[in-house]
Amino acid sequence: MKVLIIGGTGEMGQWFTPFFKSHGYEVVVWGSSGKVEIAERMGVEFACDLDATISTSDIVIVTVPINITEDVIREAAPKMKGGSLLMDFTSLKTGPTEAMKKYAPENVEILGTHPMFGPSIPSLHGQIFILTPIEGRCDKWFPVMRSLFEDNGAHIEVISPAEHDRFVSVVQGLTHFAYITIGTTFESLDFSVNESRRFMSPVYDIMLDFVGRILGQNPYLYAYIQMENPEVLKVHDAFMKQCGEMSSIVRKKDVEAFTAKMKGAAVHFGDTASALRRSDKLINSKIAEFDSLLESIGQEIGIMHTYSGIVHTGIVNKVTPRTVVLDTGSRMIPLKTENIRLLSEEEMHEWKLENLEHHLRDVSVLIPEGAEPNVITDFIYCNGDVVSVEIIDRYDGIKGTSRLSVTYRVMIMGDIEVEKVQQEIERQLKGIGCTIR
């Protein structure tokens, strides 16, 4: 089946293009920027004739900025063929679904959707996908789309468009508003965020990361989330009223009023104990990662830069809450701890296998009578510094002995002192009755 993604050269479009392609769909993308090279990089066609592509597609997905979504639906929907499906991937649902109902022909099915994640996630596993089907307008395609997303690990929530917009006015509207306002408050106070990290608690550290995460995103997207959902203004009013009340209580130094407010909010919140446990897991994971780095001082480790994918290896020279310094032998490399991931021993070993230039050594031995050469191959391979072992020669015509002569070609890890490893292998072979030739 053919899928057209309008907005397919944008970030979410670039995420879903390989997703649909990997599930056997023929994917075509279109973007107002006309960036054909993005389509070429993803290995799909760019819709040079958009109208013709709309009329021949089985599924049309609209993933464009919120403020133009309804305009795009108005233009595209009437051109779709009977039996096809029109979807949108925007953060609001009432407006887009009303536009789809209005402009899509009766024989075209419609489905409002909202992926509750950004394009940085690696897969759908564990992610929430909201679907807002309209009764009588998505009988054929709804189970198909639901199965596609669920089979790939997504958790599906099915609600009405109005319910969706009411919930996201808090889930996104309030959350983003609060974090962005914290960021603008830092600016208005001329407060040094970097300096403050010297004195941070784990909770403050995590809060800063979420503030920075939001501030580092596309500001137009967040502006539209705030401004296009009419439910958000009610949330703003309630939030600012509570801010004013709490500030007034603090100014009056009314401890009892403050504690009453906090206790009342806790009761309404519900299971604060579970929230404490979940946040403890997040805090403890950050602490455990830092402790692992501290314990590695003086040892060799591998660190992957999470954005570039580059792996750095070396001896840990110094660790601070913000940086780790690696001694690579030729230079010192400082790396920000928030941008790195410590490789496990297995990952480090695999990286070395793939990236180092390894040493070859031939070891010739007379093996004990009745011994199996291949079993001795496995024995040599048990050495952790050995990359591979193969038999390159067998000879049983040596004068004065009935024992078989075998030559093993041993590949030794590239960063290991090769002579010591060879001597250790020869010592072990002598220990099981072999004679070095």
C-alpha positions as a printed Julia matrix, in Angstrom:
437×3 Matrix{Float64}:
   0.0     0.0    0.0
   1.07    3.53  -0.7
   1.54    6.05   2.12
   1.94    9.77   1.47
   3.35   11.8    4.36
   2.65   15.5    3.94
   5.37   17.09   6.04
   7.51   14.01   5.51
  10.73   16.02   5.32
  10.16   17.38   8.85
  11.42   15.67  12.01
   8.36   13.51  12.74
   7.93   12.79   9.06
  11.51   11.55   8.92
  10.8     9.29  11.92
   7.67    7.7   10.47
   8.98    7.33   6.91
  11.41    4.48   7.74
   8.83    3.06  10.17
   6.19    2.58   7.46
   8.82    1.6    4.91
  10.13   -1.16   7.19
   6.6    -2.6    7.37
   6.24   -3.02   3.64
   4.51    0.23   2.71
   5.51    2.23  -0.33
   6.25    5.65   1.19
   6.19    8.97  -0.63
   6.95   12.24   1.14
   6.23   15.88   0.49
   7.42   19.01   2.25
   6.88   22.68   1.5
  10.64   23.25   1.64
  11.05   21.04  -1.43
  14.01   19.2    0.13
  14.21   16.31  -2.31
  17.59   15.34  -0.87
  15.93   14.31   2.41
  13.66   11.9    0.54
  16.66   10.55  -1.37
  18.56   10.01   1.86
  15.63    7.99   3.25
  15.36    6.01   0.03
  11.83    7.15  -0.85
  10.19    9.24  -3.56
   9.49   12.95  -3.18
   5.98   13.89  -4.4
   6.8    16.38  -7.13
   3.13   16.31  -8.24
   1.38   16.47  -4.85
  -2.2    16.39  -6.15
  -1.55   13.3   -8.28
   0.13   11.54  -5.35
  -2.78   12.35  -3.02
  -5.27   10.82  -5.47
  -3.3     7.56  -5.77
  -2.36    7.03  -2.1
  -4.01    4.51   0.22
  -3.03    6.5    3.32
  -2.38   10.24   3.57
  -0.74   11.46   6.79
  -0.6    15.15   7.66
   2.26   16.05  10.02
   2.76   19.79   9.67
   2.77   22.71  12.15
  -0.44   22.95  14.16
  -1.36   26.38  12.82
  -1.57   25.16   9.2
  -2.88   21.61   9.77
  -6.5    22.45   9.05
  -5.53   24.4    5.9
  -3.54   21.41   4.61
  -6.46   19.06   5.36
  -8.86   21.4    3.52
  -6.63   21.3    0.43
  -5.73   17.61   0.46
  -8.82   15.77   1.72
 -11.16   16.34  -1.28
  -8.55   14.88  -3.67
  -8.31   11.5   -1.93
  -9.61    8.31  -3.51
 -12.45    6.22  -2.12
 -11.5     3.65   0.51
  -8.35    5.49   1.55
  -7.42    6.82   5.0
  -6.64   10.38   6.11
  -4.65   10.8    9.36
  -2.96   13.64  11.21
  -0.1    13.55  13.73
  -0.66   16.92  15.43
  -0.88   17.84  19.12
  -4.52   18.98  18.89
  -7.42   16.87  17.81
 -10.71   18.81  17.83
  -9.84   21.21  15.0
  -8.08   18.7   12.74
 -10.77   15.99  13.13
 -13.54   18.52  12.43
 -11.66   19.6    9.31
 -11.28   15.97   8.2
 -15.01   15.33   8.75
 -15.87   18.42   6.77
 -13.52   18.11   3.79
 -12.89   14.37   3.34
 -15.38   12.58   1.03
 -17.77   10.19   2.78
 -15.98    7.16   1.31
 -12.62    8.32   2.76
 -11.97    7.19   6.33
 -10.43    9.56   8.9
  -8.38    9.01  12.06
  -6.97   11.62  14.4
  -3.75   10.5   16.07
  -1.21   11.97  18.47
   2.12   10.23  19.08
   3.07   11.29  22.62
   6.79   11.33  21.9
   9.36   13.22  19.9
  11.57   12.14  17.0
  14.54   11.34  19.25
  13.11    8.03  20.51
  14.56    4.88  18.9
  11.32    2.86  18.67
   7.64    2.72  19.65
   8.33    0.35  22.55
   6.68    1.74  25.68
   5.44    4.9   23.96
   1.87    6.18  24.21
  -0.08    6.64  20.97
  -3.44    8.42  21.22
  -6.13    7.61  18.64
  -9.33    9.65  18.26
 -11.53    7.75  15.79
 -14.86    9.25  14.72
 -17.77    6.8   14.92
 -18.73    5.49  11.49
 -15.72    7.08   9.77
 -12.92    4.57  10.49
 -14.36    1.04  10.54
 -11.88   -0.53   8.12
  -8.64    1.3    8.91
  -8.85    1.74  12.69
  -8.0    -1.91  13.55
  -5.22   -1.9   10.94
  -3.51    1.17  12.4
  -4.08    0.08  15.98
  -2.48   -3.31  15.32
   0.45   -1.75  13.48
   1.35    0.52  16.39
   0.56   -2.02  19.14
   2.53   -4.79  17.44
   5.55   -2.47  17.57
   5.27   -1.95  21.31
   3.14    1.2   21.56
   0.49    1.62  24.23
  -2.75    2.78  22.59
  -5.22    5.15  24.24
  -8.55    5.71  22.47
 -10.45    8.88  23.46
 -12.6    11.56  21.85
 -10.96   14.64  20.29
 -12.46   16.9   22.99
 -11.15   14.66  25.8
  -7.75   14.67  24.15
  -7.53   18.44  23.99
  -8.65   18.79  27.61
  -6.0    16.35  28.87
  -3.14   17.73  26.77
  -3.94   21.26  27.94
  -2.41   20.07  31.23
  -0.13   17.23  30.12
   1.59   19.44  27.55
   0.15   22.92  28.02
   0.82   23.3   31.75
   4.07   21.33  31.75
   5.62   23.28  28.89
   4.3    26.59  30.23
   5.84   25.96  33.66
   9.23   24.81  32.33
   9.5    27.61  29.76
   8.53   30.16  32.43
  11.24   28.79  34.73
  13.69   29.33  31.86
  12.51   32.91  31.25
  12.72   33.55  35.02
  16.38   32.48  34.97
  16.9    35.02  32.2
  15.05   37.85  33.97
  17.09   37.24  37.15
  20.31   37.06  35.1
  20.81   33.79  36.98
  23.77   31.63  35.94
  22.41   28.13  35.36
  25.9    26.7   34.81
  27.21   28.19  38.05
  24.19   26.88  39.95
  25.09   23.32  39.02
  27.95   23.55  41.51
  25.36   23.53  44.31
  22.63   21.38  42.8
  20.6    18.66  44.45
  19.55   15.61  42.38
  16.0    16.97  42.02
  17.28   20.39  40.85
  19.65   18.67  38.41
  16.8    16.67  36.84
  14.52   19.72  36.76
  17.23   21.73  34.95
  17.57   18.99  32.36
  13.84   19.07  31.62
  13.81   22.86  31.41
  16.77   22.76  29.03
  15.19   19.96  27.01
  12.08   22.06  26.36
  14.01   25.28  25.72
  16.19   23.48  23.18
  13.23   22.44  21.0
  11.51   24.25  18.13
   9.94   27.32  19.82
   7.23   27.62  17.15
   5.94   24.14  17.97
   5.64   25.04  21.64
   4.05   28.39  20.84
   1.34   26.66  18.79
   0.71   24.08  21.54
   0.07   27.0   23.91
  -1.91   29.19  21.52
  -3.98   26.84  19.35
  -5.67   24.85  22.12
  -8.4    27.0   23.71
  -8.36   24.76  26.8
  -4.82   25.95  27.65
  -5.91   29.45  28.7
  -8.14   28.01  31.44
  -5.13   26.08  32.71
  -2.96   29.22  32.64
  -5.54   31.1   34.68
  -5.73   28.35  37.3
  -1.94   28.03  37.46
  -1.28   31.75  37.84
  -4.04   32.03  40.47
  -2.37   29.29  42.49
   1.06   30.92  42.05
  -0.38   34.17  43.35
  -2.05   32.51  46.34
   1.07   30.56  47.28
   3.27   33.66  46.95
   0.86   35.65  49.13
   0.98   32.93  51.8
   4.78   32.96  51.74
   4.9    36.76  52.01
   2.6    36.58  55.05
   4.81   33.83  56.52
   1.64   31.82  57.15
   3.13   28.38  57.8
  -0.21   26.74  58.57
  -1.8    28.0   55.34
   1.22   26.79  53.37
   1.17   23.31  54.87
  -2.61   23.09  54.42
  -2.22   23.93  50.72
   0.54   21.37  50.27
  -1.32   18.65  52.15
  -4.49   19.29  50.17
  -2.58   19.06  46.9
  -0.96   15.81  48.06
  -4.35   14.27  48.86
  -5.69   15.27  45.44
  -2.5    14.04  43.73
  -3.08   10.57  45.11
  -0.3     8.0   45.27
   2.65   10.2   46.21
   4.51    7.12  47.52
   4.68    5.63  44.02
   5.8     8.99  42.64
   8.59    9.02  45.22
   9.71    5.52  44.22
   9.69    6.33  40.51
  11.61    9.56  41.02
  14.05    7.72  43.3
  14.77    5.31  40.44
  15.55    8.23  38.16
  17.76    9.93  40.75
  19.51    6.7   41.71
  20.24    5.86  38.08
  22.07    9.19  37.72
  23.95    8.56  40.96
  24.86    4.99  39.92
  26.24    6.21  36.59
  28.38    8.82  38.35
  29.58    6.24  40.91
  30.61    3.91  38.07
  32.74    6.68  36.58
  34.32    7.42  39.96
  35.16    3.76  40.48
  36.8     3.68  37.05
  39.47    6.29  37.84
  42.8     4.81  36.8
  41.1     2.12  34.71
  40.46    1.78  30.99
  36.87    2.41  29.89
  34.91    3.05  26.74
  32.56    6.03  26.47
  30.08    6.66  23.67
  29.1    10.23  22.84
  25.32    9.9   22.67
  24.81   12.45  19.88
  27.71   11.71  17.51
  27.95    7.98  18.26
  31.75    8.31  18.52
  33.41    5.96  21.01
  36.35    7.22  23.08
  38.58    4.78  24.95
  41.27    5.52  27.51
  42.24    5.64  31.16
  39.94    7.67  33.4
  42.06   10.56  34.69
  39.49   12.7   36.51
  35.75   12.75  37.23
  33.62   15.72  38.33
  29.8    16.05  38.45
  29.96   17.67  35.01
  32.93   16.08  33.22
  35.06   12.99  32.85
  38.62   13.31  31.55
  40.08   10.42  29.52
  43.79    9.88  29.02
  44.03    8.3   25.55
  47.82    8.05  25.66
  48.31   10.86  23.17
  46.05   13.5   24.76
  43.54   14.27  27.48
  39.89   14.36  26.33
  37.32   16.12  28.57
  33.72   14.94  27.99
  30.5    16.3   29.51
  28.84   13.59  31.59
  25.36   14.49  30.3
  26.47   13.73  26.73
  28.01   10.3   27.28
  27.14    6.68  27.98
  29.54    4.31  29.68
  30.03    1.13  27.65
  29.6    -2.21  29.38
  32.48   -4.7   29.37
  30.76   -6.65  26.6
  30.21   -3.52  24.49
  33.81   -2.45  25.04
  35.03   -5.88  23.93
  32.86   -5.79  20.8
  34.09   -2.3   19.95
  37.71   -3.43  20.25
  37.03   -6.46  18.06
  35.63   -4.26  15.31
  37.96   -1.27  15.51
  41.47   -2.3   16.61
  44.22   -3.75  14.44
  44.89   -7.15  15.97
  48.12   -9.2   16.2
  48.67  -12.61  14.57
  50.88  -15.27  16.12
  51.45  -18.89  15.01
  51.92  -21.48  17.75
  53.09  -24.97  16.68
  52.72  -27.85  19.14
  52.81  -31.61  19.42
  49.46  -32.45  20.98
  48.98  -35.4   23.38
  48.14  -38.77  21.83
  44.4   -39.13  21.34
  43.76  -35.39  21.78
  41.37  -33.6   19.41
  42.96  -30.55  17.68
  39.6   -28.72  17.54
  39.08  -29.14  21.29
  42.47  -27.48  21.86
  41.33  -24.68  19.52
  38.4   -24.03  21.87
  40.78  -24.18  24.84
  43.01  -21.45  23.41
  39.98  -19.32  22.56
  38.99  -19.28  26.24
  41.76  -16.73  26.8
  39.95  -13.35  27.04
  42.65  -11.56  25.04
  42.26  -13.88  22.04
  40.1   -12.69  19.15
  40.14  -15.86  17.06
  41.95  -19.2   16.62
  42.28  -21.37  13.53
  44.28  -24.45  12.56
  46.55  -23.65   9.61
  48.66  -26.85   9.51
  48.51  -30.5   10.64
  51.37  -32.97  10.26
  51.7   -36.51  11.62
  54.96  -37.67  10.03
  57.48  -36.4   12.57
  60.34  -38.86  13.29
  60.47  -40.43  16.7
  56.89  -39.64  17.71
  53.4   -40.76  16.93
  51.95  -37.46  18.15
  50.22  -35.06  15.78
  51.83  -31.68  15.07
  49.34  -28.81  14.83
  49.94  -25.12  14.06
  47.39  -22.72  15.51
  47.09  -19.2   14.14
  46.05  -17.0   17.04
  44.71  -13.46  16.66
  45.39  -11.41  19.8
  43.52   -8.23  20.78
  45.21   -5.16  19.32
  45.73   -3.21  22.56
  47.26   -6.15  24.49
  50.99   -6.83  25.0
  51.22   -9.63  22.48
  54.36  -11.38  23.79
  52.86  -11.84  27.25
  49.66  -13.33  25.81
  51.64  -15.72  23.58
  53.76  -16.84  26.54
  50.6   -17.41  28.6
  49.02  -19.49  25.8
  52.17  -21.6   25.47
  52.3   -22.12  29.26
  48.67  -23.3   29.26
  49.27  -25.63  26.31
  52.25  -27.21  28.11
  49.98  -27.63  31.13
  47.62  -29.91  29.18
  50.49  -32.02  27.79
  51.42  -30.23  24.57
  55.02  -29.8   23.48
  55.98  -26.46  21.89
  57.86  -26.93  18.62
